[in-house]
Amino acid sequence: MLRLTLEDCIHLAMENHAKLKAKDKEIEASLWRLEESNARFWPIMEYQSRMGPVPQDAAHAASSFFSGDITYFQSFKSSLAIPLYTFGQIPAAEKLATQGVEGAKVGKEKEESEIRFKIKQLYYGIQLGREIKELVSDAIRKINNKLKE
């Protein structure tokens, strides 16, 4: 039989709980947002591509579309921009990103404390259940002994 202390249970929960792993990813994502907000005058490159079906007979578009008489269009767009002045957007983004990192860390601490609380509830609940089982077994044994006398 495996016997674990409360500290062992908490340690195992902290290592393996999926919500904590998700919180680590949230912290990592917020750190990347902070990194992105610190890119002051880096050029911005954008690329966009669209594709879709177009009926060949525009006068009867619905019937043309459903009969399979279609062709595909494509459009591409790319742009390059260099920010010269952002009217305070970059410092605001840096501040928000920093607060996002702090918020993600607080969220993880909150989740850890909730997990610790739930583990303690379960651990002490199991102990209480065992104690009650032993008390009931002892009471039954005493009653049986009294009945035999």
Disulfide bonds with the S-S distance in Angstrom:
none
